[in-house]
Amino acid sequence: NAGVTQTPKFQVLKTGQSMTLQCAQDMNHNSMYWYRQDPGMGLRLIYYSASEGTTDKGEVPNGYNVSRLNKREFSLRLESAAPSQTSVYFCASSRHLPSTDTQYFGPGTRLTVL
Amino acid sequence: QKEVEQNSGPLSVPEGAIASLNCTYSDRGSQSFFWYRQYSGKSPELIMFIYSNGDKEDGRFTAQLNKASQYVSLLIRDSQPSDSATYLCAVNPGSSNTGKLIFGQGTTLQVKP
């Protein structure tokens, strides 16, 4: 039982390049989330998926797209990376929406955009 | 005003003391409240959640919620050096089941031997 896994762990991009961050969970959770964490800013929700087949915007969705590929996998895509997207990205999952449920976080992806 | 506010610290306490971490929130309709611990370079992990006014205890940790004053706190008794980490307060705001958690910026705790 690996919990929540993320790939890659580290990535360096040039401005304008695109990439997809992958996330998978093996806990049979319904809900999945993407956050970014910047120094002094805490965690901010980018997008979430309450259940397979649905996605919704969080606080900071601009510049990102997501795909809930199946119940296990939730990917985050940067179409044209910008230096402002340099951050640590965390994927999380929970059985249901977090009003009553614990979110479990993956190890994070450290992204640098030059 | 930020939706969820924490003093970034660092909060320094001696080993064995009580550490008190505080968090205020702006949305009066918030329903549920979470405390996460994050070690440097690691991902957040849940310590406690609380929904009702009052205290909730789990081992050395006590969460306190006061909805009238819009604050939630975390007490750590008998603090250990291994408790040194950043503590994140998170709030599920307003009409819940929206999938959103709003996090504070975190308080860094240092427990000195």
Chai-1 contact restraints between the chains, C-beta under 6 A:
chainA,res_idxA,chainB,res_idxB,connection_type,confidence,min_distance_angstrom,max_distance_angstrom,comment,restraint_id
A,G40,B,Q105,contact,1.0,0.0,6.0,A-B,restraint_1
A,G42,B,F103,contact,1.0,0.0,6.0,A-B,restraint_2
A,G42,B,G104,contact,1.0,0.0,6.0,A-B,restraint_3
A,G42,B,Q105,contact,1.0,0.0,6.0,A-B,restraint_4
A,G42,B,G106,contact,1.0,0.0,6.0,A-B,restraint_5
A,L43,B,F103,contact,1.0,0.0,6.0,A-B,restraint_6
A,L45,B,K100,contact,1.0,0.0,6.0,A-B,restraint_7
A,Y48,B,G99,contact,1.0,0.0,6.0,A-B,restraint_8
A,A50,B,G99,contact,1.0,0.0,6.0,A-B,restraint_9
A,F90,B,S43,contact,1.0,0.0,6.0,A-B,restraint_10
A,L97,B,N97,contact,1.0,0.0,6.0,A-B,restraint_11
A,L97,B,G99,contact,1.0,0.0,6.0,A-B,restraint_12
A,P98,B,N92,contact,1.0,0.0,6.0,A-B,restraint_13
A,P98,B,L101,contact,1.0,0.0,6.0,A-B,restraint_14
A,S99,B,Q31,contact,1.0,0.0,6.0,A-B,restraint_15
A,S99,B,S32,contact,1.0,0.0,6.0,A-B,restraint_16
A,S99,B,N92,contact,1.0,0.0,6.0,A-B,restraint_17
A,S99,B,S96,contact,1.0,0.0,6.0,A-B,restraint_18
A,S99,B,N97,contact,1.0,0.0,6.0,A-B,restraint_19
A,T102,B,L46,contact,1.0,0.0,6.0,A-B,restraint_20
A,F105,B,S43,contact,1.0,0.0,6.0,A-B,restraint_21
A,F105,B,P44,contact,1.0,0.0,6.0,A-B,restraint_22
A,P107,B,S43,contact,1.0,0.0,6.0,A-B,restraint_23
A,G108,B,S43,contact,1.0,0.0,6.0,A-B,restraint_24
